[in-house]
């Protein structure tokens, strides 16, 4: 962020902290899409992501007067969002229904390599634990360093690095397992001909 933009953002944070709703609206208009995208990537559900963003915005408005360093607003807001996403995830697990969605995919399988790879990554990502998805999103989507993630998540840098390591290992394992399953399925299909 440029120094002029940083000064403008800091000024808006200070004004919003003193109850200026217009300043708060300007702050949020600059970041709302990014907040939703991060929540959606972490939670893997549009409705839960919207709820998490809404919860984070409410907490932001209420707690903004207590923010000590306006220059740290972005990290503080990201922390509120991650906490709200975690809360939404916990609530969903508690009240989860056993509903199997009906596939809307065409009966004919598409063998395009890029679609298969994207699907493979999506499935592997969905299998990750919430804290592993969170660190991967913060690193690969927002481009945060381990120290920045440590600040956002409120955990030691070593824990962030550990979570990144285990998230990467889990992603590789899920992708390998999917590849083995498809390979076995293909051999079974070939043998039945």
Residue pairs with C-beta under 8 A, 6 or more apart in sequence:
1 9
6 71
9 27
9 30
9 73
9 74
10 70
10 71
10 73
11 23
12 23
12 24
12 26
12 27
13 23
13 27
13 64
13 67
13 70
13 73
14 70
15 23
16 23
16 24
16 27
16 61
16 64
17 64
17 65
17 67
17 70
18 65
19 65
24 61
24 64
27 73
28 57
31 74
31 77
32 53
34 142
35 53
35 56
35 57
35 77
35 81
36 49
36 50
36 53
37 141
38 78
38 81
38 137
38 138
38 141
38 142
39 48
39 49
39 50
39 52
39 53
39 56
39 81
39 84
39 85
40 46
40 49
41 133
41 137
41 141
42 49
42 52
42 82
42 85
42 89
42 130
42 133
42 134
42 137
43 49
43 52
43 85
43 88
43 89
43 130
44 125
44 126
44 133
45 92
48 85
48 88
48 89
48 92
49 85
49 88
51 84
51 88
52 81
52 84
52 85
52 87
52 88
53 81
53 84
55 84
55 87
55 88
56 77
56 80
56 81
56 83
56 84
59 80
59 83
59 84
60 77
60 80
63 80
67 73
67 76
72 151
75 148
75 151
75 152
78 138
78 142
78 152
79 151
79 152
79 153
79 154
82 134
82 138
82 152
82 153
85 130
85 134
86 130
86 134
89 130
120 175
120 178
120 179
121 171
121 175
123 174
123 178
124 170
124 171
124 174
124 175
124 178
125 133
125 136
125 171
127 170
127 174
128 136
128 167
128 170
128 171
128 174
129 170
131 163
132 163
132 166
132 167
132 170
133 167
134 153
134 163
135 149
135 153
135 160
135 163
135 164
135 167
136 164
136 167
136 168
136 171
138 144
138 148
138 149
138 152
138 153
139 149
139 164
144 152
146 157
146 160
146 161
146 164
147 157
149 160
150 156
150 157
150 159
150 160
153 160
